[in-house]
Amino acid sequence: MSGELETAEVRDWTFSNEHIEIFLETHPWYGIPFSVTVVTATSAGKLFVPSIYSKPGEFPGDKYWNGIIEDNPEVVIKIGNKLYPRSAHLITDEAEFEQALAALAGKYDFWRSIKEGKTESPPFVLIRLDEPGA
């Protein structure tokens, strides 16, 4: 990905709400970056990304990029024209999972419908994007 590298710590991600989708670049063992388009939401200074599965399974499941971040959580996200190094971590804490889901529901109709039980929920996981090395 190209863009301006931003290395300063970001404490307020609300500016990301202006963007419906962003790019997330992973770094597989073979050295060629792999990027996906994802949605994000923010709450209490944290940035969250969902990953939807086609069939039930445990993380990383059949999601290629999830398998990469399980082995190497260091990623780069592109918001607008800026690149932000981050560290991707699966959310396993129930309270944090609910926080992330609420943040997504506050930004996207699809996630609101899932949270409210109006739409059948596909299998998914939620991932927190932390400061690099976290």
C-alpha positions as CSV (number, residue, x, y, z in Angstrom):
1,M,0.0,0.0,0.0
2,S,1.1,3.5,-0.6
3,G,0.5,6.5,1.5
4,E,2.0,8.7,4.2
5,L,3.3,6.7,7.2
6,E,1.9,7.9,10.5
7,T,4.0,6.7,13.4
8,A,2.7,8.9,16.2
9,E,0.4,7.3,18.8
10,V,-3.3,7.7,18.0
11,R,-5.5,8.0,21.0
12,D,-8.7,9.1,19.3
13,W,-9.8,7.1,16.3
14,T,-13.1,8.9,15.7
15,F,-11.7,10.4,12.5
16,S,-11.9,6.8,11.1
17,N,-15.7,7.0,11.3
18,E,-15.6,9.2,8.2
19,H,-14.5,6.1,6.2
20,I,-16.9,3.3,5.4
21,E,-14.1,0.9,4.5
22,I,-10.3,0.8,5.0
23,F,-7.4,-1.4,3.8
24,L,-5.6,-3.7,6.1
25,E,-2.3,-5.1,5.0
26,T,-0.9,-8.3,6.6
27,H,2.7,-9.6,6.3
28,P,2.9,-13.4,5.6
29,W,6.0,-15.4,6.2
30,Y,6.9,-15.4,2.4
31,G,7.4,-11.6,2.4
32,I,4.7,-10.4,-0.1
33,P,2.1,-8.3,1.8
34,F,-1.5,-9.4,1.5
35,S,-4.3,-6.7,1.8
36,V,-8.0,-6.9,2.5
37,T,-10.7,-4.3,2.6
38,V,-12.4,-4.2,6.0
39,V,-14.8,-2.1,8.0
40,T,-13.8,-0.5,11.4
41,A,-15.4,1.1,14.4
42,T,-14.0,2.8,17.4
43,S,-15.0,3.0,21.1
44,A,-13.1,4.3,24.1
45,G,-9.9,4.9,22.1
46,K,-9.9,1.4,20.7
47,L,-10.2,0.5,17.0
48,F,-12.1,-2.7,16.0
49,V,-12.4,-4.8,12.9
50,P,-14.8,-7.7,12.3
51,S,-14.0,-10.8,10.2
52,I,-17.0,-12.7,8.9
53,Y,-16.8,-16.4,8.1
54,S,-18.7,-18.4,5.5
55,K,-19.1,-21.3,7.9
56,P,-18.8,-21.8,11.7
57,G,-15.3,-22.5,13.0
58,E,-12.6,-21.3,15.4
59,F,-10.2,-18.5,14.7
60,P,-8.4,-18.3,12.3
61,G,-10.7,-20.7,10.4
62,D,-10.7,-20.5,6.7
63,K,-9.9,-16.8,6.5
64,Y,-6.4,-16.4,4.9
65,W,-5.7,-13.0,6.5
66,N,-6.7,-14.2,9.9
67,G,-4.2,-17.1,9.7
68,I,-1.5,-14.5,8.8
69,I,-2.3,-12.3,11.8
70,E,-2.4,-15.3,14.1
71,D,1.3,-16.0,13.1
72,N,2.3,-12.3,12.7
73,P,-0.1,-9.8,14.3
74,E,1.8,-6.7,12.9
75,V,-0.4,-5.1,10.2
76,V,-0.7,-1.7,8.5
77,I,-4.0,0.0,8.0
78,K,-4.7,2.6,5.4
79,I,-7.3,5.3,6.4
80,G,-7.6,8.0,3.7
81,N,-4.0,8.5,2.5
82,K,-2.3,7.7,5.8
83,L,-0.7,4.4,6.8
84,Y,-0.9,3.3,10.5
85,P,1.2,0.4,11.8
86,R,-1.0,-1.7,14.2
87,S,-1.0,-5.0,16.0
88,A,-4.1,-7.2,15.4
89,H,-5.5,-9.2,18.3
90,L,-8.5,-11.5,18.5
91,I,-11.0,-10.3,21.1
92,T,-11.8,-13.1,23.6
93,D,-13.1,-11.0,26.5
94,E,-16.9,-11.0,26.5
95,A,-17.2,-7.4,27.7
96,E,-14.7,-6.1,25.1
97,F,-16.5,-8.2,22.4
98,E,-19.8,-6.4,23.4
99,Q,-18.0,-3.0,23.3
100,A,-16.7,-3.7,19.8
101,L,-20.1,-5.0,18.5
102,A,-21.8,-2.0,19.9
103,A,-19.3,0.3,18.2
104,L,-19.9,-1.5,14.9
105,A,-23.7,-1.4,15.4
106,G,-23.4,2.4,16.0
107,K,-21.7,2.9,12.6
108,Y,-23.2,0.3,10.3
109,D,-26.8,-0.7,9.7
110,F,-25.8,-4.4,9.1
111,W,-24.1,-4.7,12.5
112,R,-27.0,-2.9,14.2
113,S,-29.4,-5.4,12.7
114,I,-27.3,-8.3,14.0
115,K,-26.9,-6.7,17.4
116,E,-30.7,-6.2,17.6
117,G,-31.4,-9.7,16.4
118,K,-33.2,-8.6,13.3
119,T,-30.7,-10.3,11.0
120,E,-29.4,-13.8,11.4
121,S,-25.8,-13.5,12.5
122,P,-23.1,-15.1,10.3
123,P,-20.2,-16.6,12.1
124,F,-17.7,-13.8,12.9
125,V,-14.9,-12.7,15.2
126,L,-13.9,-9.3,16.3
127,I,-10.3,-8.0,16.2
128,R,-8.7,-5.1,18.1
129,L,-6.0,-3.1,16.4
130,D,-3.5,-2.0,19.0
131,E,-0.2,0.0,19.0
132,P,2.5,-2.0,17.2
133,G,4.2,-4.6,19.3
134,A,1.3,-4.7,21.8
